[in-house]
Every structure is written in C-alpha cells, then in structure tokens.
C-alpha cells in the first residue's frame, strides 16, 4: 500500500516525538493516519472530524487543501444566540428539542 508522509506528531502510546502522519494514495477513502516507527502503533480516524483533529496536531503545519476539494468559505458570524439547554442521550450531550405547544 503506497502512502505519502504529510508531517510528524508525538505518539501517545510510547511518547516518540517523530510519529508519522501519512495519507494512503490508493483506494477511495483517503483519510490521514498516524503511524509510529518506534512502537508500530497506528491510529486511523473514522470520520472527517477525527481526521481534521489529527491534522491539527501535526508539527510541520497543516497540509495544503486537496485540489479536488474547494476551499471552504469562512463561517458567517452567528446571529444572537439564545441560551440552549442540553440533555444526555446514551452518554452524549445533545441540545434539547423545542416542543411546539
């Protein structure tokens, strides 16, 4: 399996400071992953959010955006936010739904 090295980060398993962040070049699913050459531990994110968090931990700076993806527009400033209530559902904090009267 061919892969391209994007940068480095620390390994949380053994503490090695030069674990590789790579991306596979074959297949449809091209998410980055972390591989430690010291302890051979690897971490493969399961969704885009986890992949973005992994790239944010990279020491060498964030990679350039992929050419097939358009650059994301900056988020619009949020309008007046009202205080929101949350509830726990299966151990996850989620916003409460408003019930129409």
JOPECOR-V289860 format. One record per residue. N is the residue number from 0. OMEGA is omega in whole degrees, -180 to 180 (999 if undefined). D_FIRST is the distance of its C-alpha to the first C-alpha in Angstrom with 1 decimal. Layout:
n:omega:d_first
N:OMEGA:D_FIRST
N:OMEGA:D_FIRST
//
This chain:
n:omega:d_first
0:-180:0.0
1:178:3.8
2:-179:6.5
3:180:10.3
4:180:12.9
5:-178:15.8
6:-178:18.3
7:173:19.6
8:177:21.5
9:179:23.2
10:180:21.9
11:-179:24.4
12:-175:23.9
13:179:24.8
14:179:26.1
15:-173:23.8
16:-176:24.4
17:175:21.2
18:-176:18.4
19:167:15.5
20:-175:15.1
21:173:11.7
22:-179:10.5
23:-177:7.2
24:179:7.8
25:-179:7.0
26:-179:9.4
27:-175:12.9
28:-175:12.9
29:177:12.1
30:176:13.8
31:176:13.7
32:180:13.2
33:177:14.9
34:179:13.7
35:179:16.6
36:-179:16.3
37:-177:19.8
38:178:19.8
39:175:16.0
40:176:17.0
41:-179:14.7
42:-179:16.1
43:179:14.7
44:-176:17.5
45:180:18.8
46:-176:20.7
47:-180:21.4
48:179:24.1
49:179:22.0
50:178:19.3
51:179:22.3
52:178:23.8
53:180:20.7
54:179:20.8
55:180:24.5
56:-176:24.1
57:-179:22.2
58:-172:24.5
59:-178:23.6
60:-178:24.9
61:179:23.4
62:176:21.0
63:180:22.6
64:180:22.5
65:-175:20.1
66:-180:22.0
67:178:21.8
68:177:23.4
69:179:27.1
70:-178:28.5
71:177:30.1
72:179:33.9
73:-178:35.5
74:179:36.8
75:179:40.5
76:-178:42.9
77:176:43.7
78:-179:47.2
79:-178:49.5
80:174:47.7
81:-179:49.7
82:-176:49.3
83:178:46.9
84:-179:47.1
85:175:44.2
86:179:43.9
87:177:41.5
88:-178:39.7
89:177:37.6
90:-180:37.3
91:180:36.2
92:-179:38.7
93:177:39.3
94:177:42.0
95:176:45.1
96:176:45.9
97:-179:49.2
98:179:51.4
99:-178:53.8
100:999:57.4
//
